[in-house]
Amino acid sequence: MSVPPWAWFAMIGGLLVVLAFDLWIVDRGEPKEFSLKQAGFWVGFYVSLAVIFGVVMWTFAGPVPAGQFIAGYLTEYSLSIDNLFVFYIIMTRFAVPKMYQHKVLLIGILMALVMRGIFIAIGSAALANFGWLFYVFGLFLIYTAVQLVRQFGQEEHLQENAVLRWARRVLPHTDDYVGSKITVKVDGKRLVTPLLIVMIAIGTTDLLFALDSIPAIFGLTTDPFIVFAANAFALMGLRQLYFLLGGLLQKLTYLSFGLAFILGFIGVKLILEALHSSGVSWAPEVPIWVSLSVIVLSMVVTTVISLMKVRRDTREGKDDNTPASVEQG
């Protein structure tokens, strides 16, 4: 799909306006905790924006690019849910006060979006010049899917990346938070606060997650405009989803299986389509509606089975307590 420069400016400009509006509405006045009602409103708002963007693409570019955007958006959003587990660990590890968590996520995710944009530009240029990279991406996604299944049930740990270790070692910082400030002057010397360190942790950690999510969306479309748009819309609504899901994150027991299936499917799709482009007659070209169906079905089944397990475990726990209660009575 040939995209004129004005479309890029319009999309990026529109996203920046929406984010500025979000920041002004939510963070004006004294810092406060992000309520469940606010989270629900903003998640619905950003999902609606993505749907509207998809409809606009359908109108002006046709059903295939629109389908690629929706499939890419759902893939990125689904994979981003897994990021929330690590974001929760980061917030806990650095003891970020709840009233500042929204700001931390916003700045951290903006940093991630800029870095993802660079990553997408490099990946798009590389794929255009080196077709064999499709095989590499495909095998990498299959490997990631296998690793997700193998790591099922293991506790998540925060592993500090090189950028975060460098920031903590080099940047002079205060020991405690100073309100919502990211820098502060102490005895005439400019210091950063732990809030900036957490933002760096969120942004760089998200980039590491992009190492599998961006190859996954390149398996659905190689159009950099669609790839960036899907990433941007998924990331924009991610921080509100963090507050909306809350304890539900711990209940999505089988999320890793759903994500593994999606990554494995896209990995196989990439390899098959690379073979098809090379003239291998038996290798099919997987239509976008099939990809979209697999993504949606995988996440629905994963969520339903996870919630069924939680309900069953809760019921069994209550049943186990019943005899003891009767005995005591």
RODO-2510 file (C-alpha; in nm, 4 decimals, decimal comma):
residues 329
     n   res          X          Y          Z
     1     m     0,0000     0,0000     0,0000
     2     s     0,1476     0,3338    -0,1093
     3     v     0,1022     0,5859     0,1710
     4     p     0,1456     0,9602     0,0992
     5     p     0,3592     1,1614     0,3463
     6     w     0,0566     1,3589     0,4661
     7     a    -0,1009     1,0351     0,5962
     8     w     0,2029     0,9778     0,8208
     9     f     0,1879     1,3361     0,9489
    10     a    -0,1884     1,3121     1,0040
    11     m    -0,1615     0,9850     1,1985
    12     i     0,1338     1,0872     1,4169
    13     g    -0,0065     1,4369     1,4723
    14     g    -0,3466     1,2944     1,5678
    15     l    -0,1881     1,0487     1,8123
    16     l     0,0150     1,3240     1,9787
    17     v    -0,2941     1,5446     2,0167
    18     v    -0,4900     1,2575     2,1749
    19     l    -0,2037     1,1725     2,4125
    20     a    -0,1649     1,5391     2,5124
    21     f    -0,5386     1,5580     2,5782
    22     d    -0,5217     1,2370     2,7817
    23     l    -0,2307     1,3699     2,9887
    24     w    -0,4017     1,7077     3,0468
    25     i    -0,7345     1,5523     3,1494
    26     v    -0,5983     1,2782     3,3741
    27     d    -0,2903     1,4392     3,5286
    28     r    -0,4035     1,7985     3,5783
    29     g    -0,4217     1,9195     3,9358
    30     e    -0,2860     1,7201     4,2260
    31     p    -0,1599     1,3653     4,1529
    32     k    -0,4252     1,1051     4,2258
    33     e    -0,4828     0,7343     4,1877
    34     f    -0,6216     0,6152     3,8547
    35     s    -0,9729     0,4860     3,9210
    36     l    -1,1320     0,1756     3,7695
    37     k    -1,4021     0,3938     3,6110
    38     q    -1,1402     0,6133     3,4439
    39     a    -0,9493     0,3088     3,3215
    40     g    -1,2637     0,1576     3,1682
    41     f    -1,3506     0,4834     2,9919
    42     w    -1,0039     0,5331     2,8434
    43     v    -0,9642     0,1699     2,7350
    44     g    -1,2986     0,1957     2,5539
    45     f    -1,1906     0,5301     2,4057
    46     y    -0,8624     0,3989     2,2644
    47     v    -1,0191     0,0765     2,1339
    48     s    -1,2858     0,2900     1,9629
    49     l    -1,0125     0,5037     1,8036
    50     a    -0,8473     0,1892     1,6662
    51     v    -1,1802     0,0685     1,5231
    52     i    -1,2438     0,4102     1,3633
    53     f    -0,8931     0,4048     1,2150
    54     g    -0,9633     0,0588     1,0728
    55     v    -1,2908     0,1821     0,9179
    56     v    -1,1105     0,4803     0,7624
    57     m    -0,8492     0,2447     0,6169
    58     w    -1,1255     0,0196     0,4797
    59     t    -1,2903     0,3226     0,3149
    60     f    -0,9780     0,4711     0,1550
    61     a    -0,7441     0,1723     0,1107
    62     g    -0,9747    -0,1294     0,0902
    63     p    -1,0536    -0,4379     0,3004
    64     v    -0,7110    -0,6070     0,2828
    65     p    -0,5041    -0,3231     0,4392
    66     a    -0,7836    -0,2647     0,6920
    67     g    -0,7856    -0,6351     0,7799
    68     q    -0,4070    -0,6301     0,8152
    69     f    -0,4290    -0,3343     1,0542
    70     i    -0,6986    -0,4980     1,2706
    71     a    -0,5087    -0,8302     1,2787
    72     g    -0,1857    -0,6480     1,3619
    73     y    -0,3532    -0,4361     1,6289
    74     l    -0,5114    -0,7395     1,7955
    75     t    -0,1797    -0,9261     1,7846
    76     e     0,0141    -0,6358     1,9366
    77     y    -0,2555    -0,5732     2,1985
    78     s    -0,2672    -0,9425     2,2922
    79     l     0,1104    -0,9675     2,3218
    80     s     0,1157    -0,6398     2,5167
    81     i    -0,1040    -0,7941     2,7866
    82     d     0,1912    -1,0162     2,8715
    83     n     0,4001    -0,6988     2,9156
    84     l     0,1655    -0,5891     3,1925
    85     f     0,2888    -0,8692     3,4194
    86     v     0,6413    -0,7284     3,3965
    87     f     0,5180    -0,3687     3,4326
    88     y     0,3487    -0,4762     3,7559
    89     i     0,6757    -0,6291     3,8775
    90     i     0,8648    -0,3089     3,7900
    91     m     0,6131    -0,0916     3,9751
    92     t     0,6371    -0,3209     4,2782
    93     r     1,0167    -0,3501     4,2602
    94     f     1,0589     0,0288     4,2642
    95     a     0,7642     0,0846     4,5050
    96     v     0,6041     0,3437     4,2757
    97     p     0,3160     0,5237     4,4550
    98     k    -0,0143     0,4490     4,2809
    99     m    -0,0857     0,8169     4,2182
   100     y     0,2255     0,8423     3,9970
   101     q     0,1923     0,5124     3,8101
   102     h    -0,0146     0,6568     3,5227
   103     k     0,2519     0,9199     3,4487
   104     v     0,5288     0,6595     3,4660
   105     l     0,3482     0,4343     3,2195
   106     l     0,2698     0,7228     2,9835
   107     i     0,6269     0,8515     2,9568
   108     g     0,7722     0,5001     2,9521
   109     i     0,5396     0,3925     2,6723
   110     l     0,6095     0,7091     2,4711
   111     m     0,9796     0,6231     2,4946
   112     a     0,8975     0,2702     2,3795
   113     l     0,6922     0,4001     2,0852
   114     v     0,9820     0,6136     1,9591
   115     m     1,2226     0,3188     1,9874
   116     r     0,9719     0,0851     1,8205
   117     g     0,9397     0,3350     1,5345
   118     i     1,3149     0,3127     1,4761
   119     f     1,3009    -0,0663     1,5041
   120     i     1,0134    -0,0843     1,2516
   121     a     1,1982     0,1387     1,0014
   122     i     1,5099    -0,0797     1,0235
   123     g     1,3084    -0,4030     1,0031
   124     s     1,1058    -0,2837     0,7043
   125     a     1,4182    -0,1811     0,5116
   126     a     1,5917    -0,5093     0,5976
   127     l     1,2977    -0,7231     0,4842
   128     a     1,2726    -0,5283     0,1579
   129     n     1,6371    -0,6039     0,0778
   130     f     1,6912    -0,9448     0,2370
   131     g     1,4026    -1,1841     0,1697
   132     w     1,5703    -1,4658     0,3645
   133     l     1,4960    -1,2719     0,6855
   134     f     1,1359    -1,3959     0,6606
   135     y     1,2655    -1,7465     0,7382
   136     v     1,4685    -1,6099     1,0311
   137     f     1,1668    -1,4217     1,1691
   138     g     0,9452    -1,7254     1,1245
   139     l     1,1839    -1,9608     1,3051
   140     f     1,2378    -1,7029     1,5804
   141     l     0,8623    -1,6758     1,6410
   142     i     0,8259    -2,0543     1,6546
   143     y     1,1182    -2,0694     1,9009
   144     t     0,9567    -1,7959     2,1141
   145     a     0,6269    -1,9868     2,1135
   146     v     0,8010    -2,3017     2,2374
   147     q     0,9784    -2,1033     2,5104
   148     l     0,6482    -1,9532     2,6274
   149     v     0,5008    -2,3010     2,6693
   150     r     0,8127    -2,4333     2,8443
   151     q     0,8122    -2,1421     3,0904
   152     f     0,4471    -2,1944     3,1863
   153     g     0,3994    -2,1761     3,5619
   154     q     0,7379    -2,0175     3,6297
   155     e     0,7359    -1,6989     3,8350
   156     e     0,8145    -1,3742     3,6488
   157     h     1,1309    -1,1930     3,7575
   158     l     1,2610    -0,8505     3,6635
   159     q     1,5903    -0,8872     3,4822
   160     e     1,7512    -0,5450     3,4504
   161     n     1,8669    -0,4779     3,0942
   162     a     2,1937    -0,3034     3,0043
   163     v     2,0325     0,0405     2,9572
   164     l     1,8633     0,0261     3,2971
   165     r     2,1826    -0,0906     3,4701
   166     w     2,3743     0,1903     3,3002
   167     a     2,1135     0,4506     3,4041
   168     r     2,1173     0,3393     3,7685
   169     r     2,4985     0,3399     3,7760
   170     v     2,5699     0,6639     3,5859
   171     l     2,2800     0,8991     3,6600
   172     p     2,3091     1,0661     4,0023
   173     h     1,9757     1,0030     4,1694
   174     t     1,7880     1,0566     4,4936
   175     d     1,7024     0,7636     4,7157
   176     d     1,3373     0,8614     4,7517
   177     y     1,0600     0,9950     4,5284
   178     v     1,0125     1,3721     4,5231
   179     g     0,6438     1,4011     4,4369
   180     s     0,5925     1,3551     4,0635
   181     k     0,9237     1,5220     3,9701
   182     i     1,1722     1,3350     3,7555
   183     t     1,4625     1,5699     3,8373
   184     v     1,5342     1,7838     4,1417
   185     k     1,8113     2,0187     4,2626
   186     v     1,9863     1,9182     4,5852
   187     d     2,2644     2,1453     4,7185
   188     g     2,2905     2,3071     4,3767
   189     k     2,3344     1,9724     4,2001
   190     r     2,0780     1,8347     3,9540
   191     l     1,9691     1,4793     4,0433
   192     v     1,7177     1,2470     3,8844
   193     t     1,4531     1,0793     4,0979
   194     p     1,3617     0,7091     4,0986
   195     l     1,0595     0,8081     3,8842
   196     l     1,2870     0,8626     3,5822
   197     i     1,4641     0,5320     3,6465
   198     v     1,1269     0,3518     3,6446
   199     m     1,0305     0,5244     3,3175
   200     i     1,3545     0,4011     3,1616
   201     a     1,2807     0,0528     3,2955
   202     i     0,9304     0,0533     3,1395
   203     g     1,0485     0,1906     2,8038
   204     t     1,3499    -0,0372     2,7581
   205     t     1,1688    -0,3465     2,8865
   206     d     0,8897    -0,2865     2,6355
   207     l     1,1491    -0,2654     2,3581
   208     l     1,2728    -0,6118     2,4542
   209     f     0,9153    -0,7397     2,4187
   210     a     0,9080    -0,5795     2,0737
   211     l     1,1735    -0,8294     1,9649
   212     d     0,8965    -1,0869     1,9223
   213     s     0,5888    -0,8680     1,8711
   214     i     0,7258    -0,6701     1,5758
   215     p     0,8414    -0,9799     1,3836
   216     a     0,4934    -1,1179     1,4546
   217     i     0,3182    -0,8237     1,2895
   218     f     0,5644    -0,8344     0,9984
   219     g     0,4229    -1,1830     0,9491
   220     l     0,0832    -1,0208     0,8852
   221     t     0,1950    -0,7219     0,6772
   222     t     0,5222    -0,5662     0,5640
   223     d     0,3678    -0,2204     0,5205
   224     p     0,5551     0,0057     0,7685
   225     f     0,2552     0,2428     0,7956
   226     i     0,0254    -0,0389     0,9102
   227     v     0,2929    -0,1898     1,1367
   228     f     0,3574     0,1426     1,3109
   229     a    -0,0135     0,2284     1,3371
   230     a    -0,0956    -0,1090     1,4948
   231     n     0,1900    -0,0690     1,7456
   232     a     0,0927     0,2885     1,8288
   233     f    -0,2754     0,2133     1,8916
   234     a    -0,1902    -0,0958     2,0982
   235     l     0,0600     0,0938     2,3153
   236     m    -0,1651     0,3971     2,3615
   237     g    -0,4334     0,1974     2,5380
   238     l    -0,1917    -0,0239     2,7264
   239     r    -0,1454     0,1862     3,0396
   240     q    -0,5212     0,2151     3,0994
   241     l    -0,5534    -0,1595     3,0500
   242     y    -0,2926    -0,2002     3,3260
   243     f    -0,5281    -0,0344     3,5771
   244     l    -0,8459    -0,1898     3,4373
   245     l    -0,7264    -0,5484     3,4530
   246     g    -0,5670    -0,5099     3,7962
   247     g    -0,6018    -0,8439     3,9748
   248     l    -0,7441    -1,0064     3,6623
   249     l    -0,3871    -1,0328     3,5299
   250     q    -0,3195    -1,3036     3,7860
   251     k    -0,6301    -1,4924     3,6725
   252     l    -0,5267    -1,5257     3,3064
   253     t    -0,3523    -1,8533     3,3875
   254     y    -0,3315    -1,9848     3,0320
   255     l    -0,2433    -1,6556     2,8602
   256     s     0,1008    -1,7843     2,7643
   257     f    -0,0555    -2,0770     2,5739
   258     g    -0,2775    -1,8433     2,3711
   259     l     0,0140    -1,6123     2,2916
   260     a     0,2357    -1,9098     2,2061
   261     f    -0,0250    -2,0418     1,9618
   262     i    -0,0544    -1,7008     1,7941
   263     l     0,3243    -1,6615     1,7641
   264     g     0,3658    -2,0180     1,6381
   265     f     0,0890    -1,9712     1,3802
   266     i     0,2396    -1,6459     1,2500
   267     g     0,5860    -1,8044     1,2428
   268     v     0,4591    -2,0915     1,0263
   269     k     0,2659    -1,8407     0,8117
   270     l     0,5844    -1,6386     0,7522
   271     i     0,7807    -1,9450     0,6410
   272     l     0,4989    -2,0714     0,4157
   273     e     0,4574    -1,7327     0,2485
   274     a     0,8344    -1,6984     0,2022
   275     l     0,8359    -2,0405     0,0329
   276     h     0,5332    -1,9397    -0,1777
   277     s     0,7140    -1,6223    -0,2914
   278     s     1,0153    -1,8365    -0,3832
   279     g     0,7997    -2,0410    -0,6197
   280     v     0,7341    -2,3472    -0,4035
   281     s     0,4012    -2,4694    -0,5435
   282     w     0,2726    -2,6578    -0,2376
   283     a     0,3263    -2,3665     0,0037
   284     p    -0,0036    -2,1757     0,0431
   285     e    -0,0530    -1,8024     0,0924
   286     v    -0,2543    -1,7584     0,4126
   287     p    -0,5289    -1,4933     0,3678
   288     i    -0,5604    -1,2182     0,6265
   289     w    -0,9100    -1,3287     0,7360
   290     v    -0,7651    -1,6641     0,8453
   291     s    -0,4967    -1,4874     1,0513
   292     l    -0,7567    -1,2579     1,2065
   293     s    -0,9813    -1,5528     1,2948
   294     v    -0,6947    -1,7474     1,4551
   295     i    -0,5856    -1,4467     1,6648
   296     v    -0,9365    -1,3670     1,7927
   297     l    -1,0286    -1,7309     1,8577
   298     s    -0,7014    -1,7998     2,0404
   299     m    -0,7468    -1,5089     2,2811
   300     v    -1,1168    -1,5802     2,3426
   301     v    -1,0527    -1,9497     2,4156
   302     t    -0,7514    -1,8660     2,6363
   303     t    -0,9484    -1,6113     2,8392
   304     v    -1,2555    -1,8341     2,8800
   305     i    -1,0538    -2,1401     2,9872
   306     s    -0,8460    -1,9286     3,2300
   307     l    -1,1562    -1,7811     3,3951
   308     m    -1,3188    -2,1258     3,4106
   309     k    -1,0119    -2,2531     3,5961
   310     v    -1,0274    -1,9632     3,8428
   311     r    -1,3957    -2,0300     3,9042
   312     r    -1,3321    -2,4031     3,9529
   313     d    -1,0391    -2,3412     4,1891
   314     t    -1,2468    -2,0952     4,3915
   315     r    -1,5362    -2,3420     4,4179
   316     e    -1,3050    -2,6260     4,5195
   317     g    -1,1401    -2,4010     4,7783
   318     k    -1,4785    -2,3199     4,9282
   319     d    -1,5735    -2,6867     4,9285
   320     d    -1,2507    -2,7711     5,1129
   321     n    -1,3371    -2,5199     5,3832
   322     t    -1,6957    -2,6365     5,4273
   323     p    -1,6313    -2,9514     5,6403
   324     a    -1,4032    -2,7606     5,8747
   325     s    -1,6669    -2,4928     5,9256
   326     v    -1,9364    -2,7497     5,9962
   327     e    -1,7090    -2,9329     6,2372
   328     q    -1,6355    -2,6156     6,4310
   329     g    -2,0052    -2,5341     6,4505
***
